Amino acid sequence: MENLQVPDIDPAKHSKMVKMAIMNSERSAVLGVWLVIVPCYFLLCVCMYYCSHPRMHTSWFTSMYTLINNLDEASYINFLAPIVLLVLPIVAIVINALAITHVGHQKIGPGNGDVKEFNITIKVKPRNLVLIVISLVIIGIFMTYVLTENI
């Protein structure tokens, strides 16, 4: 035990790193849910309309689909569908990605020639990741629809 050398630790040289989130993950998850509910509701109504159309001629989904179709034909409000199906999920992706991303910057010791280090850390938060995946699926469905409709 007498021959053991105790390591010399200098607290001044040890860099302190505090990982701060860019956004609060709880708030971004709640906001992301609200941004994803509207496109999901629209897609659910369209899917249910096509699934129940041959069997039911007067249903909630038929009236909702008719309303959406009439709104799409109106020239003064035709910009609403791309906003609901593309912009809202993109905003949800950005907000939730900012909530789980942590960014750090530090200089590494003077002996290394003042090397700067930039760290990006992604925390695994299931609610935020699920909202990002749902938003990507909504955007994928919308883009697939747009591409197949125009081909």
Secondary structure, 3 states (H helix, E strand, C coil): CCCCCCCCCCCCCCCCCCCCECCCHHHHHHHHHHHHHHHHHHHHHHHHHHHHCCCCCCCHHHHHHHHHHHHHHCCCCCCHHHHHHHHHHHHHHHHHHHHHEEEEEEEECHHHCCEEEEEEEECCCHHHHHHHHHHHHHHHHHHHHHHHHHC
